[in-house]
């Protein structure tokens, strides 16, 4: 747990992140609200428009590169500890968005972190990695305009970690991450290497770089921005920018999905039937009886079903608005109906995604140099 | 400073090591005395016979491999922060000894440690490294029966560091090394990788390995032995053995040579004239007047000139014994004469060494893939 926090807000990439109030992040961590920039973004995506992306650091630099058609990069990745789920979908869509809007795209398979943090051996994470990359490609990531790599096989990020080691005191590590074993600190240094890799000589040198992440990853950004500053003389690093998305609620209504509870989330490798069952069993913001719901309306703010529409499954913003105000709060729809509609949308998406993903498996193996 | 120590004995590979009493190391650190093994060693070298090598961990395992002509390895190295000097000469001779007695030899250029500990950039350490390797070859190391590498370019040791990270808590690091920046801890993990590299698959798997080092390097051995144990299931590591040599006194009589004081040591790249001057100016265990010295004898135990003969420059043990008892303690020689004789021996050695070293420079560049 991060020691510098005194409120209930905890941001810990290696533990559980609980955000009591996103507003507090602006004050406590110096994260800027994203909303004021929205009107300036040429073609904002759904997550931006709907406030799912709520905060940023130094996004102005990216905005300027987008507007002026200057070189910039987007960097994010996945920890290969399992199949793609709703959280990794979010990041993948954000990376793909920036790639389609002119960014050089970097996508890291964080298998060193999977090993250090989750004790997953490299042989096993390689299997997940192949599926994860196929998912990414199925979601529209263009490997010709991007660079996908595994930490364990990318010597340049390890060498950056070695370079950065000298710039981080033990006190800084403890302040940012709390007390952990050396492997986690080492993987944090490697993550800093990932984030600054797009600015190295091999990739045409310093450039604005945006890192779209969940708020739980912000400690890595703080560390990396500090290192970019410390090593600016030799490498001319530009401090990386970041955007922060909210974390989608778990299906049981709790603040974050958890691998320990398979009913709290679904992956895109599960069968549509299993996913449908999980959605049917999900918590909602509904009333105890249909009569009450029609009379008083339900509560979308605590409802994971609403979150699923908001984050991923309604294409049009007006559908989200109508769901929130009229259908849900207005009591025009019952949770059962709402779930059934969602199941149909999700099923269509998942079937189509699985079809595409299957086609990309060979390409994914090729990218990861797997057999 | 190592926190577990309460006496004046400090062992710190990243700081100053002061050994008040070598005997205490046996009690406090579990280092075994070397002397009882001496009679069993088929062909002990001068450092062994003369007590310069005073301690060991698990040397029995090496002895058994030597006697039975079984596979074993020797591993040591140099931090490329300058030219070869009397300390690195000691280690190089020990590595070469074991290589000539059947060991697969590994010699590491610790350029990551030079960067993390001494802030030496890799471009600069590469220059020192070439000279260091030429010195090693001039001293008889056979590259055909050995493996010489730089940490920064040997991915296998970095990958071992990543592997080991998970096995070391922050508390362990602090207990062994004290409070340092992350780079030093990372270089300690890489050193553990160096020490266990000879036991990896690429080098035909687990085998007894002896690491001949100065006592200041023992913390790395303790860490590595602990890691060998922790990761024994998957890798079948045999805990590395070690031998410890005493540190040769500085020319000013202080316990350890220091780069900060160029008069406290000499390198083999200095001219014979400069070396002669440094020896002439050296502290000795002599008496204030020639008359007193002849009458009372001098004190070899505090004398760096005696150390030079003992460690390196008398080939025959009986010459050392005669110097200690008769010439020095017996007052038969004055310090000026003793120094003059040493200057002649050192000059002959240095000239010959420089000639050989020059011939090996191209080979050294080839080994280090340098231009």
Interface residues (C-beta under 8 A of the other chain):
Chain A: X112 X115 X116 X119 X152 X155 X158 X159 X161 X162 X163 X164 X165 X166 X167 X168 X169 X170 X173 X174 X179 X180 X181 X182 X183 X184 X185 X186 X187 X189
Chain B: X112 X115 X116 X119 X152 X155 X158 X159 X161 X162 X163 X164 X165 X166 X167 X168 X169 X170 X173 X174 X179 X180 X181 X182 X183 X184 X185 X186 X187 X189
